[in-house]
Amino acid sequence: MAVELRKRIILRTKRSWDREYEAAKALVLPVLLFVLGGFAAAQVATPAHGQDQDDLRFSVELDLVVLQATVRDRAGHSVSGLGEQDFEVYQDGARQPIRLFRHEDTPVTIGLVVDHSGSMREKLGEVTAAARTFVRASNAEDQMFVVNFNEDVSLGLPSGTRFSNSADELGNAIWGAPALGRTALYDAVLAALQGLQKGERDKKALIVISDGGDNASKSTLDRVLRMAEESSAVIYTIGVFSEDDPDRNPRVLRRLAQETGGEAFFPSKPSETAEICERIARDVREQYTIGFSSMNGKPGAYHSIRVNARSRERGKLSVRTRAGYIAGGELQPGKGAK
């Protein structure tokens, strides 16, 4: 009888614990989900077959969002020597702790995207020289490739050569393609964004040289912008056109640069393109790398970003970085280069 009584006591104790556990879970779970809801994707792991319920776990997905930031003073000069404490990062208006901070000249994967439509025929020599200038002013360990486009999109480097850091080889990859036909700018940028993913460098950038017009793409500007927001690439644009050029579209070039933390340039004459390319190379090499942990909700949600910087000597500084990003974004296959 003593043994039977002990069994009953144990059974009653277990049932009592089960009731208390279920009651506590019903009370605590909604509170935890409410607290985490605004900051994280909280997922309750389903117990596997045969697994005790007291093994219930919460899983919070944390993604490191990495930004490339250019800092300038009021006179427009590049500012170096800042520390992590000099920066503030905001996502959707809420300040975020900085988890990653670097300021060093790290190698980059870079795509040179060059317009070869008929309107660029007379400018192609200056553009090719500017590209060579850019390569020589860049980090010797950068991985670069060329995307040429008119109504078609093609890779400029020889078959079997994915990347190069040779100024002559990259220059020849641009100069060797004829300038004729219409313009598929959006298709070319999509192909270049996909090409960046094949590189081994953490930092990625595109240099787009075009008049900004598009009259031949299968893709749309909205799709290009979404792809750019899903990627970590910084896009610099150079608008090479005359005031009477009917194909010019500076608005598109500005948007591509602004959304990704790059910069848009509009030289008054093609000969100024080389100086601009040299400036872009310096900009890429002088950037600050800043990362923060983003606890994201459902994939596809857009989050705005703002970065502030201040130093004791120069006061409030100007920071250029991407305007935002799409959570959980991955580049989708688009119209690839031939």
C-alpha positions, 0 to 999 in steps of 0.5 A: 500500500505504501508503494501504491500511495507513493505512485499516486503522490508522484502522479498527482505531483506530475499532473499538478506540474503540468497544469502549472506549466501550461498556465505559466506558458499561457501567461508568459508566452503572450507577454514575451511575444508582445515584447519581442514583436516590435524588435524580433522575429520570435519563433516558438520551436515545436517540440520534436516527437518524444521531447519533453515540453520543458525543452521549449525554446525561443528562437530570435533571428538576428541579421548583421546589417553592414553599412559603408559610410562616407564622412565629410566635414562642412567644407566637403573634405573626407574625415578620417580618424573617427571612432565607434563612439563618434557614430549613431545608427538608427533603423526606422528612427530607433537607435541601434547598438553598433556591433561592427566597426572598421575604418581600413582600406579593404578590397572590394568587388566592383562592377564597371557598367558602361553604356555602349549605345549609339549616343556614347560613340564619341565619348567611349575613348574618354570613358575607357581612359577614365576606367583605367584611371579608376583601376590604377587608383583602387586597391590592388586586391580589388576584384573587378569585372565589366558589363557592357550594354546597349540593347543587349548586356554582355560581359567585357572580360575574356571568356573564362576570366571572371575578375581582373585588377589590370587597368589594361585588361579592364580598359580593353574590355570596355574599348573592345565593344562597339557603341551602337543601338539602343539602351538597356540600362536597367537590365545591365544594372541587374546583371551587374548586381548579380555579378557582384555576388560571385565575388569574394570581397565583403565590400561591393560597389558598382560604377555606372557610366551612362546617360541614364536613359533606357529604351530597351530593357525588359526590367523596370526601374522599380525592380532595379531599385528593389534589387539594390535595396536587397543587396549591400552594393554601393552604386556610383553613377556618372552621367555623360551627356549633353544638355540637348541629348534626348536620352538623358535621364539624370533623375534615374542616376541620382536615385540609384546612387542615393538609395545605396549610399553612393554619389551621382556625378554629372561632368560638363564634358567627357574629359572630366570623367577621369578625375571623377573616377579617381575621386570615386576610388578614394571614396571607396577606400576611405569608407567606414564599415559599420554593422548593427544587429537587426531583429527583423520581422517578415522577409521583404519588409523595408527598413530606413537607415540614418547614420549621424557622426560628430567629432570634438574638433569639427562638430557635426559631420555629413554622413552618406550611406544607404537610405535603407534595406529590405530584410532578408533580401536575396538577389533574384535571377534576372536578365543575365549577361550573355 
